[in-house]
């Protein structure tokens, strides 16, 4: 089984097989011990997690007294939770998850075990499809304001380790599987929104590595995928990006990601007339202007949309006439009508609108629709 390790010499993240005592660093070629490099990696992560993010807590104030009246399985549940805490202390998250699950079999609504299983389940990173379900179950058990504190503390602990893990170059799981979890996390725990958005932005960036700013990505490291990945590429990028644009604290980072996803190397979308991709960016623009986003975010989205849809930032060697001839064969009348909301102030767009409109059955230069757009074009030129 491959585990993340850290080379003691060059301090780069690598993966070694736990079945072998030694291995080689793929960066510097050093022959290293599995145990030493694994411990070096874990110590680096632990040093970034503040002491107050331990999961041990006095739960006497967090669990309803009424629930404790039924003591069936209470001792067994506490015993399993104690074992799970020991495994958490050793950073054996798979073992901790197993014992927390056993504790919940004794008492299905035990809040401590539920929060612990959620945390261990996140950090073992190999069944991301169940993250959203576990979070929903944990939130459903919250019955008072104090309970929120423990659930939030558990999630904060997990997110802090994830962030440290990513800073070492670790590749994360596919956004197609984790969007529901991060969306629910932002809705249920406002205090964790920014950190969740930062981690999710990393997932989106790495998942689309061939199309984003590849200079910032370590391909030798990111080729190691954690968790499951969909067999087909995810064409629904708008929902990911909308979440990031709403909660990410760094404007430059989220605006750069927006351009990277929708502009760089995307000319192939237009050449192949990829309807799903084109509709995706139109959905993104619709949501940006229908929901509560800042003016700066809307401007960044609009600039990216213009450069992609109207080829403002791609094919710089082509003339406007060449772009018109090409794009008029790409877009349907339905799509060009949706674009009018955003680009009606552009003379180039209105020329494209007229060309696409005339290709529709029954369209005529004498129609009211044609004259309306033609009048708009004259006013702009």
Secondary structure, 3 states (H helix, E strand, C coil): CEEEEECCCCCCEEEEECCCCEEECCCCCCEEEHHHHHHHHHHHHHHCCCHHHCCCCCHHHCCCCHHHHCCCCHHHHHHHHHHHHHHHHCCCHHHHHHHHHHHHHHCCCCHHHHHHHHHHHHHHCCCHHHHHHHHHHHHHCCCCHHHHHHHHHHHHHHHHHHHHHHHCCCCCCCHHHHHHHHHHHHHHCHHHHHHHHHHHHHHHHHHCCCCCCHHHCCHHHHCCCCCCCCCCCCCCHHHHHHHHHHHCCCHHHHHHHHHHHHCCCCHHHHHCCCHHHHHHHHHHHHHHHHCCCCHHHHHHHHHHHHHHHCCCCCCCCCCHHHHHHHHCCCCCHHHHHHHHHHHCCCHHHHHHHHHHHHCCCCCCCCCHHHHHHHHHHHHHC
